[in-house]
Amino acid sequence: MKWGGKWRMPSSGQFQELIDNSICKWVKLNDVEGQLFISKANGNSIFLPAAGCRLESDQPNNKGADNLWGGYWSGTRHSMKEYYAYHLRISDGKAKMEYDNMWGVVMGLPIRPVAAP
């Protein structure tokens, strides 16, 4: 995806770098639950709301076994599965990379564009 200027989707490697180099805390900010990533290097932080997903029924789904969760698509497609892409999954102070079908009616996730340096 291209938005113009310096804006783009983060890669799966950049999401993994965020996971590896941050302390993750599940917090509530302004009545919104989500994951706070705090840099181990400099203390900077970013908050990602538990946005959940849209399923085939087109109904929001932000509840699961973990109670609340969120996911954000990366700009990285799976190398072996044509219609799959990687996404960041957040829940209860945990974060991990997963992949899923991005074209079908399986799961719709939000994106979090970033500005390239």
Summary of the structure (lengths in Angstrom):
residues: 117
radius of gyration: 14.2
end to end distance: 17.2
largest distance: 42.4
contacts: 307
relative contact order: 0.25
helix: 8%
strand: 47%
